[in-house]
Amino acid sequence: MNSLARLRRDASSLAKLRRDAGSRGQAPLSSDSRQRNLRALALRNFLYGLRMHMMRAMWQPFVLSLGASMPLLGLLEAIGGFGGIVSTAMLPLGGWLSDLRGRKPLLILSSAFGFTGVLALVLAGWAGDWRLLLPGVVLLGLIAIARPAADSMIAESTSLDARGRAFSLVSTAFAVAGVFAPTLGGLLAQRYGFVTTLAIASTLELLTLAAVALALQETRGLASAEPLHASDLIALARSVFVPPPRLRAFYIAVTVDMFAYGTGALLLPGLLTETYGFSPLQLGIMSSVTSLTWAVTQMFFGHQVDQRGCVPFLILSETLGVCVTAGWLIAQSFEAFLALSVLYGLLPATWVPAFLSWIANSVPEDQRAQEIGRLGAFRGLLSFAAPYVGGLLFEAVGYAGPILANMLGTALVAVMFWLFVGEPRAPTEQRTS
């Protein structure tokens, strides 16, 4: 009973914070300002995507070249990867701060973390010591502090019935960067070494910081000038473990999805390096093909999400995932994996607009970034160890272990969406606290 009473007090405290956050938000942007903001957010995603995709082709081979094992590679991903523990911790904090203090400061801070994180990786490569990767991985994990702010800013820069297309526009910019950046990154790493490639990546992160600072217009503003207290942070942390009842099925389904892909797809470059000896250039070409499919199809699927709803495309994405991972199980040549990369690009194209529109349309504006952060933290806390589990499966049974775990988990998620997750209701119909 004491735990229940404490959670109720925490919920009351968070509700007060949300009311304070919503009481003094910034005036809505004009139509022209919204369009400029979407273009600025697309530019940010393009520059950020150049850095991310360039590093994607060489990151796992780079770690392995410093003497790390597959389980250790999985551990580094579990610490600072997309769903790692550091990223997870930043999501609810970033969402809460964004609702209280505005979106743009978090985006600037995120790019600063990215720049210093890549520089730390340069130092590790120069010294030839994988242990020096840890501070860089932690700093790169801190980038996630801006994820709820960025997603909320996109939602606030468009109308309710066009959010699928807005999220698709910004995602397409990221995907377009991935059409050529991975191949370029793999080629640079093969010809000039990992350290040189990382140094170029740090310059791209610095350009992203400049683009955010100069081009973006704030959509939220300073909602509360009151000082932040430790008790508020404690209430926020506790709320992560109590998903809103009407969002619970969605929370669970997308968490199982993250764990499944964390065990297999997240480690694929390292798995292919260790099993088939793929080079950074080959991995880069595969990633470029995936991004090309994503870029070409993203706007189409975003429009379809606006027209037909979110859940059908979440199910489609998981079904395609089952097909792709089954292909990974039987493929053995570079040509076969390259062909599968075409199909793999349809997964983010169908998932991103449906996932982001579902959560953006399910909560009120004054709670949006905080709910996105809470969802990200819930997913991360329950799945951050997935890459380490995938590394252990590789050590125990070989390449098929992590890929099979990925395939079975993805099939389970498709069934969960079909049976338990409905279309979101308008934010005005409910409150999530």
N, C-alpha and C positions, 0 to 999 in steps of 0.2 A: 504493500500500500504506500509505503514511503516513496518508492521509486515512481509509482504512478502519480503521486502528488507532486513530486519534483518535476516530472515531465509536463504536468499541467501548468506549473508555475513557469517553466521554461517557455512553453507555448504562449502563455500570456505575455511574458517579457518580449518574445519575438513579435507578437502581434502589435505591441505598443511601438516597437522599433519600426515596424512596417507602416503604421499609421503616421508616425513622425516623418518617415521617409517620403510618404505620399503627400504630406501636407504642403510642401514647398518645392515641388519639382519645377523644372524649367518649362516655359511656354512651348507648345508644339511648334515644330519647324514648319516653314512654308513648303509648298510643293517643290519649288526650285531648290530649296535648301536640302530637302530629303533626297532629291536626285543627285545633288553634288556629294552628299554624304555617302550614298551608295557607291558612287564612282570612286570616292576616296577609300572606302572600305575594300572595294575590289582591287584598287592599287596596292593597298596594304597586304591583302592576301596574295597578290601576284609576287611582290617582292619577298614576302615571308615564304611563299611557296618555292621560289627560286632557291633560297637557302636550304629549306627542308628537303626538297627533292634532290638537290646536289649532294647533300650529306647522306641521304637514304641509300644511295647506291654503294657508298663506301664505308658507312659507319660500322656495320657488323664485321666485314672483313678487316677493317682497321683495328677493332678491338681484338679480334682473333690474332692479328699480326703482332700484337704486343704481348702475346703469351697467355691470353685468357682462354678458359675452357668454355664449352657451351653452357653448362650450368651457371658459370660466372657471368657470361653474356646475358643470360636470362635474369640474373640477379640485378645487373645494372639497369636493364629495362624495367624491372620491377621497382627500382628506386626512382628513376627519373624519366621513364618512358611516358608515352601518351596517357596510359592508365596507371602509372607508377604511384608509389605512396606519396612522394613529394607533390606531384601534380594533383593528386587527390586532396591533399591537405589544403592546397591553394584554392580549390574550386569554391567551397562554401565561403571562405574568407573573401575571395575576390567578388563573389556575387553580392554578399552583404555590404562590403565597402562600396561597390559600384552603385547599389541602390541608395546609399547614404551620401556618398561624396561625388558621384558622377562617373561616367563611362571612360572618358578620355584619359584621365590620370592613370588608370589601370593599364590602358593600352601602351602608354609611354613607358611605364615601369616594366611591363612585360618585355618590350623590345630591348630595354637596357639589360635585363637579365639574360636575354638571348645573346647579346653581343659579348658580355663578359664570360658567359658559359662556353661559347665557341673558342674564345681566346684561351680558356683553361684547357680545352682539348688540344689546341695547338701546342701548349706547353707539355702535355703528356706525350704527344707524338714526338716532339723534339727531344725529350728525355728518354723515350723508349720504355716507359714504365707505366703499365696499365693501372697501377694504384693511383696515379695522378688523374685518372679519368673521373674519379668519384666527385671531386668538387665541381667539375664541369657538368656532370650528369645532374647533380643537385640543382645547379643554376639553371640548366635547361628545363628541369622540371618546374621551376618557379614561373616559367612562362605562362603556365596554365592559369595564373591569377587573373588574366585578362579574358579568358574564354567566355565566362558568363556575360561580361561587359560587351564583348564584341557581338555575341549572338543577340543580346538585348538591343544593341544599337541598330542592328540590321532590322529587327522587328519594329523598332520605333521610327525607322526611316521609310516605312512603307505602310500601306493600308492592310487591313485584316485579310481581305480577299486576294491579295497579291503576294503574300509572304512566301509561298512556295517558290515563286519566280525570283523574289529578292534573295532568298537564301541560295538559290541556284546560280544567280548572277555572281555572287561573291565566291561561291564554291567553284564556278567555272574558271574564274581568274586563277585560283589555286591550281586547278587541274591543268590549265594551259601552261603554266610555269613548269608543270611536271612532264610536259610533252618532250621538252628538250633538255631540261636541267639534269635529270638523272644520267642520261647518256653522256652529257658534258662532264658531270662530276666523276663518272666512272673512267672516262677517257683521261681527264686531268690526273686522277689518282694513279692510273696505270703508267702515264708518261712522266709525271713530275712528282709523284709521291703524295701520301696522305696529308702531310703537314701543309704543303702548298695549297691543296684543295680546301683545307679547313681555314686557311688564312683568307682565301677569297670568300668563303662563306661568312666569315666575320664581317667583311666589308658590306655584304648584302644585308646583314642584320642591322648594320649602322644606317644604311639607306632606308630600311623599314622604319627605324626610329624617327628619322627626319620626316618621312612621309606622314606618319601619325601626328607628329607635333605640328606640322604646317598645314595639313589639308583637312583634317577631321574637325567637324563642328559638334560640340557637345549636345546630346539629346536629353540628358537627365538633369544636370546642374547639381548644385549643392542642396540636397534635400534636408539635411540636418546639420546644424553647426555645433550640436552638443558633443562634448568629449566622449570618446569611446571607453567603456569600462570592461574590466576582466570578466565580470559577471555576464555581460552581453556575449562575449566570446564563448563562455562556458555553455550558455543557453543555446547558442548557435551550434556548437559541436554536438550537444546532446540531441538536437533536432534532426541531425543527419540520420540517426538510427530509427526514426519514426516517420516513414513516408506518409504523406496524406492518404487517407483511406481510398479515395476515388482514383488516385494515381498509382496505387500499390502494384497492380498487375503489370502496368507499364514499367515501373521501376524494376521489378523482378526480371521481366523478360529482357530488357536491355542490359541488365547486369550479367545474366547468363550469356548473352551475346558477347559482351566484352571479355568474359573469362574464356569463352571458346576460342575467339580469335587471338587472344593473348597466348594461348598454349601453342598455336600452330602458325597462323599467317604472320604474326608479328616477328617470328623468328625465321621466316622463310629464307631471307638472304643468307643468314648464317648456316641454316640447314643445307642449302644448296651449295654453299662454299665447302662445307665439311664433307658432304656426301658425294657430290658430283664435280667438285673442283671448279665451279663457275667463277669467272673473274669479275672484278668490279664493273668492267665495261659491259659484260653480258647482263649483269644484274641491272645496270643502268638502262640498257635497251629494253628489258622487260618492264621496268617501271615506266619508261616513256610510253610504251605501247598501252599500258594500263591507263595512264593519264590522258592519252589521246582519245580513247574510247569514252572516258569520263567527260572530257571537255566537249566532245561532239554531241553527247546525249544528255548532258545535265539540264539544259534549259527545257528540253522537251519533257523530261520527267518532272521538273519543277512545275511546269504548266499543268501536267496531268494530275499532280497532287492537288493543286488548287481546284481542279475541275471534279475529281473523283474521290478525294479524301486521302488520308494518310495511311491507314492500316493496310489496304491492298498492296501498297508499294513497300511497306515494311515486310510483309509476307513474301513478296516477290524477291526482295533483296536476300532474305534468308534462303529461299529456294535456290536462287542462283549460287549462293555460297556453298550449298551442299554439292551442287554440280561441279563447281570449281575445285573444291577440296578433294572430291572423288577423283577428278582428273589429276590432281597433284600426286595422289597415291599411286597411279599407274604410269605416269609420265617418267621418262628417264633421260630424254635428250633435251638440249637447249631449244630446239625447234618446237618440241611439244609444249614446253613451258611458255614459250613465246606466244603460241596460239592460245593457250589458256589465259594469258595476260590480257588478251582482247576481251574475253568474257568477264575477267576479274574487274575491269573498269566499269562494268554495269552495276557493281555492288554499291560503291559510294554514290553513283548517279541516282540510284533509286532510294538509297537510305537517307542521305543527307537532308534533302528538302522535306521528306516525310517525318523523320525524327525531330528535326528542329521546329517544323510547323506544328507538330503534335504538342510539344511541350510549350511553345510560345502561345498557342491558342487555348491552353488549358489553365492558365493562371492570369490574374490581373496584372496590369502593367507595373504597379508599384511593388509587386512581388517577383517579377519575372527573372531578374538576374539572380536573386537569392534562390529561387526554385531551381534554376538551371545549375547553379553551384551545388545545391544540396543533392540533386540527382547525380551530378558528376562525382561527388564525394561518396555517395552511397555505392555507385558502381565501382569506383576505384578501391574502396576499402574492402569490398568482397571479391575483387578480381585482380588486385595489384600483383599477387604472387603467381599469376598464371604463367608469365614467361619463365619463371624459375621452375615451375612444374613441368613446362614444356621441355626445358633443358634436361631435367631429370629423366623424363620419358625418353628423350633421345639417347641419353647415356645407358638407359636400361634396355630398350628394345630397338633402338635405331630410328631412322627417319620416319617410319610409318607411325610410330607412337604419337608424337605431337599432332601430326596431320589428321589421324583418325579421331583423336580427341576433339579437334576443331570441327570435323565433319559431323560427329554425333551431337555435339553441343548446338551447332547451327540448326540441325534438323529439329531438335527439341524447341528452340526458340520460335521457329516457324509455326509449330503446333500451338505454342503458348499465345502468340499473337492472334491466331485464328480463333482460339477458344475463349480467351479471357480479356482481350484488349479491344475496346470500341473506339469510335471516333471521338475526338475531344469536344466538349461542350464549350460554348462561349464563356470567356472569363467572368462576365457579369453574372453568370448563373451560380457561381460558387466562390467560396474563399477557401484557400488551402491550409490555413493555419489551424 
